């Protein structure tokens, strides 16, 4: 099911994110999804996230689909050239996986295979364009596809709290012009900053945006993200909240409250939420309840 | 070795909006330069009254030397809407670096030839990709200034303006954004067509030689 159809129905689209394991067993992941993600509209499956080699996104998307979930196939341009990317898009369409999130991808050196060749033959913008070409029944080499052309809900990402918001807005515009139909954002911790971005984006583009959410686990994690993760800016007040009662923080209660509050504050300025659990799938039901979803 | 090849005439015509100051670099022995085609094209532009001046010199990649020459021709440069550079990618970037408030555009694509690379003083780098992107980026090369060599904009990995791959390197696309903002030409970036690189340019060196 295309998430774009859900946006059209006016639904507040909630998605979560799962990272495939470094191995071939996903029973645990499926069980966890069945337990905690049944009220979710779609599940993103990451693509060798942080340049760490793992089980493939497409295979896990297929497994989730077989279990009745609605997967969003994340595709980065780091590991495949245009031939492999186009081929995987066709493979996804053959499996009925029709939500694709286009990303450029982290650099190879940041992961566990630092000597690997970084490909970047295409990037997020040209990958979106490629999907549009395939939808018209033609590949990047100019050759016609046989039979029915695939169709995709074409997604992309944007960092609303980036320290270079202007560059992000230009890139967002280029992604929309290349065919992006919905956006998921980098994790937001500063509602005010997000709302400023959302107002500009609404005025300029009017495209559905899912608010990115990470449930903060503790102060250390926040400090790490502030120092190392691009586009993330966690206010000191949130870090203080996490420091106040270590037991509640450890149990995930404080983090869930914070995440729910951010969703409530931004709800009128987004068309959905995208929750990156980082292993805390079990907090999602409580988060959704507290956020009024 | 490297080869410079003129961009298509329509491309160059579209670049020259208003009047142009033309800069030729004939200097580098390691560069094969399409002198005849360039001269013909420049004569055409000149006859059409679109040229404020032509400067032909050696090694425009040497910024100290170039600065003196540009200073001597500053009135002609000021009278021009665009500075049209016939050189390899290093030369264009050197000119754009010195004329930050001017629209500096490349009339050539630079292609790779195997072998000796020359011993020019290089503050900038040209990867000899064969499809020079400098005209859409304010004269800053996205192939060499971006760790991922992205051609459609910033990746989102920059933190405080620095690259995710090398924290000591400024994000090339933020530099491009700043340069185009300064020139008041952010529209170039917003309206650029989707760029996809052509990696088959190895063979183009032969075609280029034949066309001379």
Contacts between the chains, C-beta under 8 A, distances in Angstrom:
chain1	res1	chain2	res2	distance
A	82	B	196	7.6
A	104	B	148	6.8
A	104	B	150	6.6
A	104	B	155	4.5
A	104	B	156	7.3
A	106	B	157	6.6
A	106	B	164	7.0
A	107	B	147	6.2
A	107	B	148	6.4
A	107	B	157	7.1
A	107	B	164	6.0
A	107	B	165	4.6
A	109	B	165	5.9
A	110	B	164	6.8
A	110	B	165	7.5
A	118	B	148	6.7
A	120	B	148	4.7
A	120	B	149	6.4
A	120	B	150	6.7
A	121	B	197	7.4
A	121	B	199	7.6
A	122	B	196	6.8
A	123	B	148	7.5
A	123	B	150	5.0
A	123	B	151	7.2
A	123	B	152	5.2
A	123	B	153	8.0
A	123	B	155	7.3
A	124	B	152	7.5
A	124	B	155	7.7
A	125	B	152	3.7
A	125	B	153	6.5
A	125	B	194	5.8
A	125	B	195	8.0
A	126	B	151	8.0
A	126	B	152	6.0
A	126	B	194	5.4
A	126	B	195	7.0
A	126	B	196	5.1
A	129	B	194	4.2
A	129	B	196	7.8
A	140	B	196	7.0
A	157	B	156	6.9
A	158	B	156	7.8
A	159	B	156	5.3
A	162	B	156	7.1
A	162	B	158	7.9
A	163	B	159	7.3
A	163	B	160	5.6
A	163	B	161	6.9
A	164	B	154	7.1
A	164	B	158	6.2
A	164	B	161	6.5
A	164	B	171	7.5
A	164	B	174	5.5
A	164	B	177	7.3
A	166	B	177	6.4
A	166	B	181	7.5
A	167	B	153	7.3
A	167	B	154	4.7
A	167	B	158	7.9
A	167	B	173	6.3
A	167	B	174	5.8
A	167	B	177	4.6
A	168	B	154	7.2
A	168	B	156	6.9
A	170	B	153	6.3
A	170	B	154	7.9
A	170	B	177	6.7
A	170	B	186	6.7
A	170	B	189	5.6
A	170	B	190	5.8
A	171	B	152	7.9
A	171	B	153	4.3
A	171	B	154	5.5
A	171	B	156	7.4
A	173	B	190	5.4
A	174	B	152	6.0
A	174	B	153	5.5
A	174	B	189	7.6
A	174	B	190	7.0
A	174	B	192	7.4
A	174	B	194	7.8
A	177	B	194	7.9
A	178	B	152	7.8
A	178	B	194	5.2
A	186	B	156	7.3
A	228	B	159	7.5
A	229	B	159	7.7
A	230	B	156	6.2
A	230	B	157	5.0
A	230	B	158	6.0
A	230	B	159	4.6
A	230	B	164	6.2
A	231	B	156	6.2
